[in-house]
């Protein structure tokens, strides 16, 4: 009986150590960061929009920050007004944050990774009809 308990204890310790080793493995996510680009301003009737993209594994994640002192941002739907242009294709976002109030930040996601330079175009937000953000 004592031998069986020792064997079970040794097996339990091996399992716990093995699980700890698996959990503590470093992440192998591929991440590539890009510079922030800003358009617009917070002047009367205008909206300042900043985009900061990064590639995470096989997704393009874009942090968006929008600030204004006059417009209500909830009237703009990024899902309808935003497009990724890359490799001769136009790709709508897979997900976007909801714009609300005067100050918003969130993440837009696009499936796939552009092979080379790419642009994100946002239309219909004052006072710049078509905002083009381009990265090499």
Backbone as a chain_set.jsonl record, in Angstrom:
{"seq": "XXXXXXXXXXXXXXXXXXXXXXXXXXXXXXXXXXXXXXXXXXXXXXXXXXXXXXXXXXXXXXXXXXXXXXXXXXXXXXXXXXXXXXXXXXXXXXXXXXXXXXXXXXXXXXXXXXXXXXXXXXXXXXXXXXXXXXXX", "coords": {"N": [[0.821, -1.19, 0.0], [1.922, 1.261, 0.766], [3.867, 1.604, -1.194], [2.303, 1.94, -3.482], [1.09, 4.413, -2.894], [3.343, 6.061, -2.901], [4.087, 5.867, -5.577], [1.834, 7.008, -6.819], [2.028, 9.59, -5.759], [4.474, 10.458, -6.884], [3.77, 10.36, -9.614], [1.744, 12.315, -9.623], [3.237, 14.606, -8.974], [4.923, 14.727, -11.227], [3.002, 15.198, -13.211], [2.009, 17.714, -12.413], [4.338, 19.305, -12.623], [4.799, 19.012, -15.379], [2.478, 20.231, -16.443], [2.857, 22.829, -15.494], [5.151, 23.499, -16.942], [4.151, 23.54, -19.575], [2.257, 25.625, -19.41], [3.89, 27.82, -18.835], [5.297, 28.297, -21.169], [6.729, 30.491, -23.562], [4.862, 32.9, -25.469], [4.149, 32.462, -28.909], [3.252, 34.297, -30.704], [3.144, 36.203, -33.657], [4.014, 39.475, -34.025], [3.755, 42.64, -35.486], [4.397, 45.995, -35.417], [3.146, 49.259, -36.355], [3.537, 52.753, -37.23], [1.66, 55.44, -35.68], [-0.894, 57.262, -37.312], [-2.395, 60.404, -37.852], [-5.384, 62.204, -38.6], [-7.373, 65.145, -39.279], [-8.792, 67.35, -36.732], [-9.497, 68.772, -33.471], [-10.958, 70.997, -33.797], [-13.772, 73.267, -34.266], [-16.505, 71.514, -35.526], [-14.957, 69.497, -36.637], [-13.273, 66.266, -36.617], [-10.825, 64.522, -34.872], [-8.9, 61.825, -35.782], [-7.045, 58.996, -34.972], [-5.046, 56.34, -36.1], [-3.557, 53.257, -35.318], [-1.976, 50.642, -36.483], [-1.353, 47.091, -36.105], [0.089, 43.953, -36.821], [-1.027, 40.879, -35.835], [-0.375, 37.644, -35.562], [-2.353, 36.222, -37.945], [-3.926, 38.456, -38.464], [-4.973, 41.838, -38.916], [-4.851, 44.274, -36.628], [-6.236, 47.29, -35.613], [-5.828, 50.043, -33.699], [-8.07, 52.535, -32.909], [-8.621, 55.935, -32.288], [-10.859, 58.459, -31.599], [-11.67, 61.85, -31.429], [-13.588, 64.705, -30.624], [-15.053, 67.963, -30.285], [-17.487, 68.811, -30.961], [-19.136, 67.213, -32.754], [-21.456, 64.453, -32.588], [-20.386, 61.3, -32.267], [-21.785, 58.916, -32.515], [-23.399, 58.77, -34.739], [-21.956, 57.773, -36.83], [-20.952, 54.88, -38.555], [-18.469, 52.715, -38.405], [-18.206, 50.202, -39.588], [-19.493, 50.438, -41.998], [-18.204, 52.53, -43.231], [-15.483, 52.162, -43.437], [-12.554, 50.845, -44.977], [-10.089, 48.483, -45.835], [-7.373, 48.721, -47.963], [-5.407, 46.805, -49.94], [-2.97, 45.024, -51.78], [-4.364, 45.363, -54.188], [-6.982, 44.87, -53.469], [-10.127, 45.505, -51.8], [-11.066, 45.446, -48.529], [-13.487, 44.912, -46.109], [-13.813, 45.726, -42.577], [-13.602, 43.105, -40.111], [-14.464, 43.404, -37.548], [-15.526, 46.198, -35.574], [-15.241, 49.006, -33.3], [-17.987, 50.534, -31.559], [-18.88, 53.836, -32.228], [-19.353, 56.492, -30.008], [-20.64, 59.361, -28.371], [-18.22, 61.923, -27.697], [-15.568, 61.185, -27.423], [-13.71, 58.439, -28.205], [-12.25, 55.191, -28.125], [-10.897, 52.176, -29.447], [-10.686, 48.915, -31.028], [-10.27, 47.978, -34.361], [-10.646, 45.172, -36.496], [-9.184, 43.291, -39.114], [-9.41, 40.544, -41.282], [-6.777, 38.443, -42.345], [-3.495, 39.28, -43.641], [-1.892, 42.067, -44.928], [0.323, 41.935, -47.706], [2.844, 43.716, -47.836], [2.688, 47.21, -48.629], [-0.149, 49.079, -47.366], [-3.418, 50.595, -47.087], [-5.831, 52.338, -45.105], [-9.057, 53.453, -45.44], [-11.331, 55.836, -44.382], [-14.528, 57.067, -44.664], [-16.83, 59.872, -44.822], [-16.798, 61.148, -42.294], [-16.83, 64.202, -40.653], [-14.345, 66.764, -40.816], [-13.232, 65.878, -43.049], [-13.801, 64.324, -45.962], [-12.858, 61.888, -47.148], [-10.683, 60.006, -45.483], [-7.442, 58.981, -45.708], [-5.191, 56.629, -44.662], [-1.967, 55.543, -44.823], [0.493, 52.967, -44.931], [3.848, 51.838, -45.322]], "CA": [[0.0, 0.0, 0.0], [2.788, 2.425, 0.828], [4.519, 1.722, -2.491], [1.308, 2.503, -4.402], [0.948, 5.831, -2.56], [4.542, 6.749, -3.371], [4.004, 5.927, -7.041], [0.808, 8.008, -7.134], [2.581, 10.896, -5.421], [5.475, 10.784, -7.906], [3.03, 10.644, -10.847], [1.069, 13.602, -9.449], [4.267, 15.647, -9.065], [5.336, 14.8, -12.632], [1.912, 15.836, -13.956], [1.973, 19.131, -12.039], [5.499, 19.942, -13.245], [4.556, 19.04, -16.824], [1.462, 21.248, -16.701], [3.501, 24.122, -15.276], [6.053, 23.734, -18.067], [3.327, 23.893, -20.735], [1.646, 26.933, -19.166], [4.909, 28.864, -18.806], [5.961, 28.447, -22.458], [6.539, 31.836, -24.113], [3.926, 33.03, -26.579], [4.796, 32.475, -30.215], [2.506, 35.182, -31.592], [3.919, 37.085, -34.526], [3.477, 40.831, -33.895], [4.477, 43.696, -36.198], [3.778, 47.283, -35.11], [3.288, 50.348, -37.32], [3.421, 54.098, -36.655], [0.34, 56.073, -35.593], [-1.153, 58.357, -38.252], [-3.508, 61.234, -37.39], [-6.014, 63.156, -39.521], [-8.383, 65.99, -38.658], [-8.437, 68.113, -35.533], [-10.634, 68.926, -32.556], [-11.561, 72.31, -34.055], [-15.225, 73.304, -34.459], [-17.049, 70.739, -36.63], [-14.001, 68.516, -37.145], [-13.01, 65.099, -35.77], [-9.452, 64.038, -34.911], [-8.881, 60.361, -35.767], [-5.714, 58.385, -34.985], [-5.022, 54.897, -36.331], [-2.291, 52.591, -35.03], [-2.137, 49.226, -36.821], [-0.337, 46.082, -35.817], [-0.251, 42.62, -37.309], [-0.928, 39.86, -34.798], [-0.582, 36.375, -36.254], [-2.907, 36.398, -39.293], [-4.944, 39.507, -38.36], [-4.541, 43.227, -38.799], [-5.586, 44.949, -35.557], [-6.0, 48.726, -35.727], [-6.362, 50.846, -32.601], [-8.62, 53.799, -33.388], [-9.005, 56.926, -31.286], [-11.58, 59.572, -32.228], [-11.966, 62.932, -30.485], [-14.22, 65.892, -31.177], [-15.723, 68.789, -29.279], [-18.782, 69.268, -31.465], [-19.961, 66.186, -33.402], [-21.797, 63.235, -31.853], [-19.794, 60.244, -33.079], [-22.663, 57.749, -32.639], [-24.056, 58.776, -36.047], [-21.05, 57.196, -37.817], [-20.787, 53.433, -38.425], [-17.186, 52.349, -39.007], [-18.36, 48.994, -40.402], [-19.962, 50.852, -43.325], [-17.405, 53.631, -43.789], [-14.053, 51.849, -43.355], [-12.109, 49.82, -45.91], [-8.659, 48.213, -45.964], [-6.961, 48.57, -49.355], [-4.099, 46.15, -49.99], [-2.805, 44.03, -52.843], [-5.403, 45.564, -55.187], [-8.28, 44.444, -52.94], [-10.777, 46.309, -50.767], [-11.516, 44.488, -47.517], [-14.169, 45.561, -44.983], [-13.364, 45.217, -41.274], [-14.334, 41.981, -39.517], [-15.108, 43.959, -36.352], [-15.224, 47.613, -35.309], [-15.869, 49.51, -32.077], [-19.091, 51.481, -31.754], [-18.54, 55.222, -31.913], [-20.357, 57.107, -29.141], [-20.237, 60.582, -27.684], [-17.206, 62.802, -28.276], [-14.229, 60.617, -27.254], [-13.847, 56.991, -28.352], [-11.1, 54.403, -28.565], [-11.214, 50.761, -29.568], [-9.88, 48.182, -31.996], [-10.861, 47.411, -35.572], [-9.892, 44.001, -36.929], [-9.322, 42.85, -40.494], [-8.881, 39.19, -41.459], [-5.686, 38.385, -43.306], [-2.377, 40.193, -43.431], [-1.435, 42.632, -46.191], [1.699, 41.607, -48.09], [3.461, 44.953, -48.3], [2.026, 48.442, -48.207], [-1.608, 49.021, -47.278], [-4.09, 51.829, -46.669], [-7.169, 52.248, -44.526], [-9.816, 54.632, -45.838], [-12.561, 56.082, -43.621], [-15.267, 58.119, -45.36], [-18.049, 60.43, -44.262], [-16.685, 61.758, -40.965], [-16.411, 65.586, -40.879], [-14.582, 67.565, -41.998], [-12.473, 65.264, -44.133], [-14.725, 63.361, -46.567], [-12.186, 60.59, -47.267], [-9.415, 59.998, -44.745], [-6.608, 57.869, -46.167], [-4.038, 56.352, -43.805], [-1.16, 54.59, -45.597], [1.729, 52.478, -44.327], [4.678, 51.124, -46.31]], "C": [[0.864, 1.253, 0.0], [3.486, 2.647, -0.514], [3.567, 2.35, -3.508], [1.122, 4.002, -4.147], [2.149, 6.64, -3.053], [4.505, 6.907, -4.891], [2.987, 6.986, -7.465], [1.312, 9.418, -6.854], [3.596, 11.344, -6.47], [4.784, 11.131, -9.224], [2.321, 11.998, -10.768], [2.062, 14.753, -9.575], [4.721, 15.824, -10.514], [4.269, 15.508, -13.463], [1.854, 17.333, -13.662], [3.14, 19.879, -12.67], [5.322, 20.052, -14.758], [3.547, 20.106, -17.202], [2.058, 22.648, -16.524], [4.44, 24.473, -16.415], [5.275, 24.176, -19.3], [2.75, 25.296, -20.576], [2.673, 28.053, -19.272], [5.675, 29.024, -20.117], [5.719, 29.852, -22.998], [5.59, 31.806, -25.305], [4.695, 33.084, -27.891], [4.02, 33.335, -31.206], [3.47, 36.044, -32.387], [3.272, 38.462, -34.47], [4.385, 41.794, -34.659], [3.727, 44.997, -35.978], [4.068, 48.308, -36.202], [3.088, 51.682, -36.605], [1.967, 54.571, -36.641], [0.257, 57.194, -36.622], [-2.419, 59.068, -37.799], [-4.045, 62.079, -38.535], [-7.042, 63.961, -38.745], [-7.844, 66.731, -37.452], [-9.647, 68.131, -34.605], [-11.248, 70.315, -32.687], [-13.065, 72.16, -34.291], [-15.636, 72.503, -35.703], [-16.142, 69.654, -37.172], [-13.866, 67.365, -36.15], [-11.552, 64.7, -35.964], [-9.499, 62.517, -34.809], [-7.443, 59.887, -35.886], [-5.869, 56.889, -35.205], [-3.623, 54.367, -36.053], [-2.461, 51.105, -35.327], [-1.017, 48.357, -36.269], [-0.846, 44.757, -36.36], [-0.005, 41.649, -36.172], [-1.341, 38.544, -35.441], [-1.147, 36.649, -37.647], [-4.033, 37.424, -39.312], [-4.274, 40.865, -38.337], [-5.434, 43.872, -37.754], [-5.217, 46.429, -35.602], [-6.65, 49.432, -34.54], [-6.816, 52.173, -33.184], [-8.977, 54.661, -32.193], [-9.658, 58.079, -32.029], [-11.95, 60.585, -31.155], [-12.567, 64.115, -31.225], [-14.834, 66.69, -30.04], [-17.122, 69.181, -29.719], [-19.664, 68.161, -32.018], [-20.259, 65.039, -32.446], [-21.36, 62.062, -32.722], [-20.714, 59.041, -33.287], [-23.374, 57.688, -33.988], [-23.2, 58.13, -37.138], [-20.819, 55.715, -37.519], [-19.51, 53.011, -39.151], [-17.279, 51.105, -39.884], [-18.76, 49.347, -41.831], [-19.028, 51.85, -44.0], [-15.908, 53.36, -43.831], [-13.699, 50.714, -44.303], [-10.59, 49.71, -45.86], [-8.371, 48.027, -47.451], [-5.547, 48.014, -49.367], [-4.092, 45.134, -51.125], [-3.901, 44.138, -53.902], [-6.796, 45.161, -54.744], [-8.8, 45.463, -51.941], [-11.451, 45.344, -49.804], [-12.213, 45.24, -46.388], [-13.658, 44.993, -43.659], [-14.229, 44.049, -40.807], [-15.042, 42.424, -38.245], [-14.636, 45.396, -36.157], [-15.82, 48.001, -33.964], [-17.028, 50.433, -32.44], [-18.605, 52.872, -31.369], [-19.681, 55.819, -31.11], [-19.787, 58.381, -28.547], [-19.192, 61.373, -28.439], [-15.793, 62.22, -28.223], [-14.352, 59.097, -27.239], [-12.488, 56.38, -28.657], [-11.518, 52.941, -28.57], [-10.33, 50.134, -30.628], [-10.74, 47.701, -33.155], [-10.008, 46.212, -35.957], [-10.222, 43.669, -38.373], [-8.72, 41.453, -40.584], [-7.811, 39.208, -42.543], [-4.64, 39.444, -43.016], [-1.948, 40.746, -44.784], [0.027, 42.285, -46.459], [2.347, 42.854, -48.674], [2.69, 46.159, -47.808], [0.511, 48.27, -48.203], [-2.13, 50.37, -46.821], [-5.406, 51.478, -46.013], [-7.858, 53.561, -44.868], [-11.092, 54.688, -45.011], [-13.259, 57.255, -44.291], [-16.422, 58.633, -44.511], [-17.978, 61.029, -42.875], [-16.119, 63.164, -41.144], [-15.0, 65.843, -40.333], [-13.804, 67.028, -43.175], [-13.345, 64.158, -44.719], [-14.111, 61.968, -46.686], [-10.825, 60.696, -46.592], [-8.631, 58.765, -45.184], [-5.368, 57.79, -45.278], [-3.229, 55.277, -44.529], [0.136, 54.254, -44.872], [2.518, 51.71, -45.37], [4.72, 49.634, -46.046]], "O": [[0.555, 2.212, -0.706], [3.672, 3.794, -0.92], [3.976, 3.196, -4.303], [1.009, 4.777, -5.097], [1.999, 7.753, -3.555], [4.854, 7.962, -5.42], [3.253, 7.773, -8.373], [1.051, 10.337, -7.629], [3.571, 12.498, -6.897], [5.17, 12.095, -9.885], [2.302, 12.744, -11.748], [1.764, 15.763, -10.213], [4.886, 16.953, -10.976], [4.594, 16.326, -14.323], [1.668, 18.134, -14.578], [2.955, 20.975, -13.199], [5.659, 21.077, -15.35], [3.743, 20.817, -18.187], [1.786, 23.545, -17.322], [4.516, 25.635, -16.814], [5.701, 25.096, -19.999], [2.759, 26.075, -21.529], [2.347, 29.137, -19.756], [6.617, 29.814, -20.175], [4.6, 30.357, -22.9], [5.523, 30.826, -26.046], [5.767, 33.685, -27.968], [4.116, 33.127, -32.415], [4.468, 36.543, -31.867], [2.103, 38.608, -34.828], [5.606, 41.774, -34.508], [2.548, 45.098, -36.315], [5.093, 48.241, -36.881], [2.534, 51.729, -35.506], [1.156, 54.162, -37.471], [1.196, 57.972, -36.791], [-3.396, 58.428, -37.411], [-3.28, 62.608, -39.341], [-7.525, 63.532, -37.697], [-6.644, 66.749, -37.179], [-10.693, 67.567, -34.925], [-11.973, 70.763, -31.799], [-13.561, 71.051, -34.491], [-15.166, 72.786, -36.805], [-16.535, 68.945, -38.098], [-14.285, 67.47, -34.998], [-11.094, 64.554, -37.097], [-10.07, 61.975, -33.863], [-6.708, 60.312, -36.777], [-6.712, 56.244, -34.582], [-2.629, 54.947, -36.49], [-3.03, 50.377, -34.513], [0.095, 48.816, -36.008], [-2.045, 44.48, -36.359], [1.089, 41.598, -35.61], [-2.498, 38.352, -35.814], [-0.461, 37.265, -38.462], [-4.985, 37.289, -40.079], [-3.17, 41.03, -37.818], [-6.64, 44.005, -37.963], [-4.038, 46.783, -35.625], [-7.873, 49.419, -34.394], [-6.053, 52.857, -33.867], [-9.556, 54.188, -31.216], [-9.085, 58.617, -32.977], [-12.478, 60.225, -30.103], [-12.117, 64.481, -32.311], [-15.102, 66.154, -28.965], [-17.865, 69.804, -28.961], [-20.868, 68.177, -31.761], [-19.434, 64.689, -31.602], [-21.91, 61.857, -33.803], [-20.444, 58.219, -34.162], [-23.907, 56.637, -34.344], [-23.672, 57.955, -38.261], [-20.528, 55.339, -36.384], [-19.482, 52.96, -40.38], [-16.506, 50.966, -40.832], [-18.406, 48.634, -42.77], [-19.063, 51.997, -45.221], [-15.136, 54.237, -44.219], [-14.442, 49.74, -44.425], [-9.888, 50.721, -45.845], [-9.057, 47.257, -48.122], [-4.61, 48.646, -48.88], [-5.095, 44.471, -51.388], [-4.325, 43.125, -54.458], [-7.71, 45.113, -55.567], [-8.029, 46.19, -51.314], [-12.291, 44.534, -50.197], [-11.607, 46.113, -45.768], [-13.123, 43.884, -43.633], [-15.431, 44.007, -41.07], [-16.095, 41.889, -37.898], [-13.517, 45.761, -36.517], [-16.798, 47.395, -33.525], [-17.037, 51.038, -33.512], [-17.996, 53.061, -30.316], [-20.846, 55.674, -31.48], [-18.594, 58.465, -28.257], [-19.252, 61.489, -29.663], [-14.904, 62.716, -28.915], [-15.016, 58.531, -26.37], [-11.673, 56.976, -29.362], [-12.381, 52.524, -27.798], [-9.352, 50.733, -31.073], [-11.795, 47.099, -32.958], [-8.792, 46.225, -35.771], [-11.373, 43.751, -38.802], [-7.649, 41.199, -40.032], [-7.941, 39.917, -43.541], [-4.87, 40.378, -42.248], [-1.666, 39.973, -45.7], [0.862, 42.334, -45.557], [2.386, 43.017, -49.894], [2.113, 46.146, -46.72], [-0.041, 47.441, -48.927], [-1.4, 51.18, -46.249], [-6.021, 50.457, -46.321], [-7.321, 54.642, -44.622], [-11.844, 53.715, -44.944], [-12.662, 58.317, -44.469], [-16.923, 57.948, -43.619], [-19.016, 61.392, -42.32], [-15.044, 63.321, -41.722], [-14.558, 65.129, -39.432], [-13.733, 67.687, -44.212], [-13.604, 63.158, -44.049], [-14.763, 60.975, -46.362], [-9.93, 61.391, -47.074], [-9.107, 57.638, -45.046], [-4.604, 58.748, -45.159], [-3.758, 54.204, -44.818], [0.786, 55.118, -44.285], [1.942, 51.013, -46.206], [5.373, 48.895, -46.784]]}, "num_chains": 1, "name": "protein.A"}
